[in-house]
């Protein structure tokens, strides 16, 4: 599979990484679940404009944290890939 300690591997096509272990999938799906839960909570409980700004701010922060974790836990470098050449 992958070397110990890596949760993601570089994508075959394009830029970025994809989860390859249960830890990688847990971090990815957990981030999505938290973003959905916080967004729904804020939109359904707070009718004010600040709730929309808070929702977007929280989602942006969650994506930045996910990006950092992915970069640190990826086996190999992130670069644009055109498949196996």
HELIX and SHEET records of a PDB file:
HELIX    1   1 UNK A   22  UNK A   45  1                                  24    
HELIX    2   2 UNK A   49  UNK A   72  1                                  24    
SHEET    1   A 3 UNK A  17  UNK A  19  0                                        
SHEET    2   A 3 UNK A   8  UNK A  10 -1                                        
SHEET    3   A 3 UNK A  74  UNK A  75  1                                        
SHEET    1   B 2 UNK A  13  UNK A  14  0                                        
SHEET    2   B 2 UNK A  81  UNK A  82 -1                                        
END                                                                             
